[in-house]
Amino acid sequence: MKLHTSAFALTTGITAGLITLLITFLFLILGYEGTTLVKVHKLFFGFQVTWWGAFLGMLWAFVYGFIGGLFFAWLYNSLQKSPPA
């Protein structure tokens, strides 16, 4: 069975973006400073633990998730053996 590359990449990107958004919102609502989450700004340019930073982090996470999902689906399909005809 082969993976649909673009669908898998889109799903991975959306999932990564939503998880980043929700975790940042959770940190903001509960009042955590987010010392661990602040380190994400090295990976996501411009990311901060703020309301605006949550959306910026979501965009970056979508991009990285999309690229990672695209690569994984391509690699999986490349290594998948096709059934004999």
Order of alpha helices (4+ residues) and beta strands (2+ residues): alpha-alpha-alpha
